[in-house]
Amino acid sequence: MNIALPSLRQWVIGTAGLASGMATALLLL
C-alpha cells in the first residue's frame, strides 16, 4: 500500500493541475 501512495499522490496532483489548466484556459477564452 505504501508503494502505491506516491504514485497516487502524483496522479492526484496531475489531475488537479490538468483541471486547473483547463479552468485557466476557459477563463482566458
Backbone as JSON, one array per atom type, in Angstrom:
{
  "sequence": "MNIALPSLRQWVIGTAGLASGMATALLLL",
  "N": [[0.85, -1.2, 0.0], [1.96, 1.22, 0.8], [3.73, 1.6, -1.27], [2.2, 2.29, -3.42], [1.26, 4.72, -2.75], [2.81, 7.2, -3.25], [2.61, 7.24, -6.05], [-0.14, 7.47, -6.37], [-0.52, 9.94, -5.18], [0.91, 11.54, -6.97], [-0.68, 11.2, -9.21], [-3.03, 12.44, -8.36], [-2.11, 15.07, -8.06], [-1.4, 15.57, -10.69], [-3.9, 15.39, -11.95], [-5.27, 17.47, -10.7], [-3.71, 19.58, -11.55], [-4.19, 19.46, -14.3], [-6.94, 20.02, -14.38], [-6.87, 22.58, -13.33], [-5.43, 23.88, -15.31], [-7.23, 23.65, -17.46], [-9.37, 25.15, -16.47], [-8.16, 27.64, -16.3], [-7.7, 28.09, -19.02], [-10.34, 28.27, -19.92], [-11.12, 30.58, -18.59], [-9.47, 32.44, -19.83], [-10.52, 32.39, -22.34]],
  "CA": [[0.0, 0.0, 0.0], [2.84, 2.39, 0.86], [4.41, 1.78, -2.56], [1.26, 2.91, -4.37], [0.85, 6.04, -2.26], [3.42, 8.3, -4.01], [2.05, 7.24, -7.4], [-1.49, 8.02, -6.26], [-0.39, 11.39, -4.91], [1.33, 12.18, -8.22], [-1.85, 11.19, -10.1], [-3.95, 13.48, -7.87], [-1.51, 16.37, -8.4], [-1.51, 15.73, -12.14], [-5.31, 15.64, -12.29], [-5.59, 18.82, -10.22], [-3.01, 20.51, -12.45], [-4.9, 19.45, -15.58], [-8.21, 20.73, -14.18], [-6.52, 23.99, -13.15], [-5.06, 24.39, -16.63], [-8.45, 23.78, -18.26], [-10.14, 26.27, -15.9], [-7.47, 28.86, -16.71], [-7.95, 28.27, -20.45], [-11.72, 28.74, -20.07], [-11.17, 31.97, -18.14], [-8.81, 33.26, -20.84], [-11.4, 32.48, -23.5]],
  "C": [[0.89, 1.25, 0.0], [3.52, 2.67, -0.47], [3.5, 2.51, -3.54], [0.91, 4.34, -3.97], [1.48, 7.18, -3.05], [2.84, 8.39, -5.42], [0.64, 7.83, -7.38], [-1.44, 9.52, -6.04], [-0.01, 12.13, -6.18], [0.15, 12.27, -9.18], [-2.83, 12.29, -9.68], [-3.43, 14.86, -8.24], [-1.63, 16.63, -9.9], [-2.93, 16.06, -12.56], [-5.7, 17.05, -11.87], [-4.94, 19.86, -11.13], [-3.73, 20.6, -13.79], [-6.2, 20.24, -15.47], [-7.94, 22.23, -14.03], [-6.17, 24.62, -14.49], [-6.3, 24.6, -17.5], [-9.28, 24.96, -17.78], [-9.51, 27.59, -16.33], [-7.73, 29.15, -18.18], [-9.37, 28.8, -20.67], [-11.84, 30.21, -19.65], [-10.55, 32.9, -19.18], [-9.68, 33.39, -22.09], [-12.53, 33.47, -23.21]]
}
